[in-house]
Structures are given as C-alpha cells and as structure tokens.
C-alpha cells in the first residue's frame, strides 16, 4: 500500500504522480483498493489532473532517477 504524498508510476502508461487519497471499487464480487493520484502533466500540457479510482495494483512506487 502507498502512503498519501508518495510518488507512484503506472508502468503501462509511464504516468507519474503523487498519491492524494484512496477509495474502493467493487471488482469480482469484492472491494478493491483504489488510489487517487495527482498527475503532473506540466511538461506536456501545463496542467495537473487527478486520476480518480485507479486500481492500486496498476501503480508502483516511483524513485526519482
């Protein structure tokens, strides 16, 4: 599980962001933990956006190079 404020990356999309909250989604008859991630797209579009209710398992801890 990630803590609020930790940086995470979605390996499938390459998206990097900061965990700002949690949620749950019903999946396969049970609740699954989801993350709310603030994605900083300042380099590409100059905007920030919140990725809501994304599965926890879709993200890994990101360590800055």
FIZA-277212 format. One record per residue: residue number from 1; residue in one letter; chain; y, x, z of N, C-alpha, C in turn. Coordinates in steps of 0.1 Angstrom, whole numbers. Example, Ala and Ser with C-alpha at 12.3 -4.5 7.8 and 13.67 -1.06 7.14 Angstrom:
2
+-----+----+----+-------+-------+-------+-------+-------+-------+-------+-------+-------+
|   i | aa | ch |    nY |    nX |    nZ |   caY |   caX |   caZ |    cY |    cX |    cZ |
+-----+----+----+-------+-------+-------+-------+-------+-------+-------+-------+-------+
|   1 |  A |  A |   -57 |   132 |    78 |   -45 |   123 |    78 |   -33 |   132 |    78 |
|   2 |  S |  A |   -22 |   128 |    71 |   -11 |   137 |    71 |     0 |   129 |    79 |
+-----+----+----+-------+-------+-------+-------+-------+-------+-------+-------+-------+
# end
This chain:
65
+-----+----+----+-------+-------+-------+-------+-------+-------+-------+-------+-------+
|   i | aa | ch |    nY |    nX |    nZ |   caY |   caX |   caZ |    cY |    cX |    cZ |
+-----+----+----+-------+-------+-------+-------+-------+-------+-------+-------+-------+
|   1 |  X |  A |   -12 |     8 |     0 |     0 |     0 |     0 |    12 |     9 |     0 |
|   2 |  X |  A |    23 |     4 |    -6 |    35 |    12 |    -7 |    45 |     6 |     3 |
|   3 |  X |  A |    54 |    14 |     8 |    64 |    10 |    17 |    77 |     7 |     9 |
|   4 |  X |  A |    85 |    -2 |    15 |    98 |    -5 |     9 |   106 |     8 |     8 |
|   5 |  X |  A |   112 |    10 |    -3 |   120 |    22 |    -5 |   113 |    34 |   -12 |
|   6 |  X |  A |    99 |    32 |   -14 |    92 |    43 |   -21 |    93 |    41 |   -36 |
|   7 |  X |  A |    93 |    52 |   -43 |    93 |    52 |   -57 |    79 |    51 |   -63 |
|   8 |  X |  A |    78 |    42 |   -73 |    65 |    40 |   -79 |    66 |    40 |   -94 |
|   9 |  X |  A |    55 |    42 |  -101 |    55 |    42 |  -115 |    43 |    34 |  -120 |
|  10 |  X |  A |    45 |    27 |  -131 |    35 |    19 |  -138 |    29 |    28 |  -149 |
|  11 |  X |  A |    17 |    33 |  -147 |    12 |    43 |  -157 |    10 |    37 |  -171 |
|  12 |  X |  A |     8 |    23 |  -172 |     7 |    17 |  -185 |    20 |    17 |  -193 |
|  13 |  X |  A |    31 |    15 |  -186 |    44 |    14 |  -193 |    53 |    26 |  -192 |
|  14 |  X |  A |    50 |    34 |  -181 |    58 |    45 |  -178 |    71 |    42 |  -170 |
|  15 |  X |  A |    72 |    29 |  -166 |    83 |    24 |  -159 |    83 |    30 |  -145 |
|  16 |  X |  A |    95 |    34 |  -140 |    97 |    40 |  -127 |   107 |    31 |  -120 |
|  17 |  X |  A |   104 |    28 |  -107 |   113 |    20 |   -99 |   111 |    22 |   -84 |
|  18 |  X |  A |   119 |    15 |   -76 |   118 |    15 |   -62 |   113 |     2 |   -56 |
|  19 |  X |  A |   103 |     2 |   -47 |    98 |   -10 |   -41 |   109 |   -16 |   -32 |
|  20 |  X |  A |   112 |   -29 |   -35 |   122 |   -36 |   -27 |   116 |   -48 |   -19 |
|  21 |  X |  A |   103 |   -51 |   -22 |    97 |   -62 |   -15 |    83 |   -65 |   -19 |
|  22 |  X |  A |    77 |   -75 |   -13 |    63 |   -78 |   -15 |    62 |   -93 |   -18 |
|  23 |  X |  A |    50 |   -97 |   -23 |    47 |  -111 |   -25 |    32 |  -112 |   -26 |
|  24 |  X |  A |    28 |  -124 |   -30 |    14 |  -127 |   -32 |    12 |  -136 |   -44 |
|  25 |  X |  A |     1 |  -134 |   -50 |    -3 |  -143 |   -62 |   -17 |  -147 |   -61 |
|  26 |  X |  A |   -20 |  -159 |   -64 |   -34 |  -164 |   -64 |   -41 |  -159 |   -77 |
|  27 |  X |  A |   -52 |  -151 |   -75 |   -59 |  -145 |   -86 |   -74 |  -145 |   -83 |
|  28 |  X |  A |   -82 |  -151 |   -92 |   -96 |  -152 |   -90 |   -99 |  -159 |   -76 |
|  29 |  X |  A |   -92 |  -169 |   -73 |   -95 |  -177 |   -61 |   -90 |  -171 |   -48 |
|  30 |  X |  A |   -83 |  -160 |   -48 |   -78 |  -155 |   -36 |   -64 |  -149 |   -38 |
|  31 |  X |  A |   -58 |  -145 |   -27 |   -44 |  -140 |   -28 |   -45 |  -125 |   -30 |
|  32 |  X |  A |   -36 |  -120 |   -39 |   -35 |  -106 |   -43 |   -21 |  -102 |   -40 |
|  33 |  X |  A |   -19 |   -90 |   -34 |    -6 |   -85 |   -31 |     1 |   -81 |   -43 |
|  34 |  X |  A |    14 |   -85 |   -44 |    23 |   -81 |   -55 |    35 |   -73 |   -50 |
|  35 |  X |  A |    41 |   -66 |   -58 |    53 |   -58 |   -55 |    65 |   -64 |   -62 |
|  36 |  X |  A |    77 |   -62 |   -56 |    89 |   -64 |   -63 |    96 |   -50 |   -64 |
|  37 |  X |  A |    98 |   -46 |   -76 |   102 |   -33 |   -79 |   116 |   -33 |   -86 |
|  38 |  X |  A |   125 |   -26 |   -81 |   138 |   -25 |   -88 |   137 |   -13 |   -98 |
|  39 |  X |  A |   138 |   -17 |  -111 |   136 |    -7 |  -122 |   150 |    -3 |  -126 |
|  40 |  X |  A |   152 |    10 |  -127 |   165 |    15 |  -131 |   164 |    19 |  -146 |
|  41 |  X |  A |   170 |    12 |  -154 |   170 |    15 |  -169 |   183 |    21 |  -173 |
|  42 |  X |  A |   190 |    28 |  -164 |   203 |    33 |  -167 |   203 |    42 |  -179 |
|  43 |  X |  A |   193 |    49 |  -181 |   192 |    59 |  -193 |   191 |    51 |  -206 |
|  44 |  X |  A |   183 |    40 |  -206 |   181 |    34 |  -219 |   191 |    22 |  -222 |
|  45 |  X |  A |   194 |    14 |  -211 |   203 |     3 |  -214 |   215 |     2 |  -205 |
|  46 |  X |  A |   215 |    10 |  -194 |   226 |    10 |  -185 |   225 |    -2 |  -175 |
|  47 |  X |  A |   213 |    -8 |  -174 |   211 |   -19 |  -165 |   200 |   -16 |  -155 |
|  48 |  X |  A |   200 |   -24 |  -144 |   189 |   -24 |  -135 |   183 |   -38 |  -135 |
|  49 |  X |  A |   170 |   -39 |  -133 |   164 |   -52 |  -132 |   153 |   -52 |  -122 |
|  50 |  X |  A |   149 |   -64 |  -117 |   139 |   -65 |  -107 |   126 |   -70 |  -114 |
|  51 |  X |  A |   115 |   -63 |  -113 |   103 |   -67 |  -118 |    96 |   -75 |  -106 |
|  52 |  X |  A |    95 |   -88 |  -108 |    90 |   -96 |   -97 |    75 |   -99 |   -98 |
|  53 |  X |  A |    69 |   -99 |   -87 |    55 |  -104 |   -87 |    46 |   -96 |   -96 |
|  54 |  X |  A |    47 |   -83 |   -96 |    38 |   -75 |  -104 |    27 |   -70 |   -95 |
|  55 |  X |  A |    15 |   -70 |  -100 |     3 |   -66 |   -92 |     5 |   -52 |   -85 |
|  56 |  X |  A |     1 |   -51 |   -73 |     2 |   -39 |   -65 |    -7 |   -28 |   -72 |
|  57 |  X |  A |   -18 |   -32 |   -78 |   -27 |   -23 |   -84 |   -22 |   -17 |   -97 |
|  58 |  X |  A |   -11 |   -23 |  -103 |    -6 |   -18 |  -115 |     4 |    -6 |  -113 |
|  59 |  X |  A |     6 |    -2 |  -101 |    16 |     8 |   -97 |     9 |    20 |   -90 |
|  60 |  X |  A |    15 |    32 |   -92 |    11 |    44 |   -84 |    23 |    50 |   -78 |
|  61 |  X |  A |    21 |    58 |   -68 |    32 |    65 |   -61 |    38 |    75 |   -71 |
|  62 |  X |  A |    51 |    76 |   -73 |    57 |    85 |   -82 |    64 |    96 |   -74 |
|  63 |  X |  A |    60 |   108 |   -78 |    66 |   120 |   -72 |    75 |   127 |   -83 |
|  64 |  X |  A |    88 |   128 |   -80 |    97 |   134 |   -90 |    93 |   148 |   -94 |
|  65 |  X |  A |    94 |   151 |  -107 |    90 |   164 |  -112 |    99 |   175 |  -106 |
+-----+----+----+-------+-------+-------+-------+-------+-------+-------+-------+-------+
# end
